């Protein structure tokens, strides 16, 4: 099911709902991902300064896909940036 996210609080509620519905405790999720229980609690409460990389780890562990809907006009610029990144990694 798709859920619109308009704020960090919205994302935190989604994370908490999925975690609880999966029967996973905060400390167990934190341990599995390699973050503190406090970090997990902060994310679930919508802390705006949470580190994005760690939030993405929580999402991945919970099986939550994160997608963005960009304007069609931005697609060429995005593809160019992705190509440059690929070239620099090669």
Residue pairs with C-beta under 8 A, 6 or more apart in sequence:
3 10
3 14
4 10
5 11
5 14
7 46
8 46
8 47
8 48
8 50
9 45
9 46
10 46
11 43
11 46
11 55
12 43
12 44
12 45
12 46
12 47
13 44
13 46
14 64
15 43
15 44
15 58
15 59
15 62
15 64
16 44
18 62
18 63
18 64
19 26
19 29
19 44
19 62
22 62
24 62
26 37
26 40
26 41
26 44
27 37
27 40
29 40
29 58
29 61
29 62
30 36
30 37
30 39
30 40
32 61
33 40
33 54
33 57
33 58
33 61
34 57
35 54
35 57
35 58
39 50
39 54
40 58
42 50
43 50
43 54
43 55
43 58
56 66
59 65
59 66
70 78
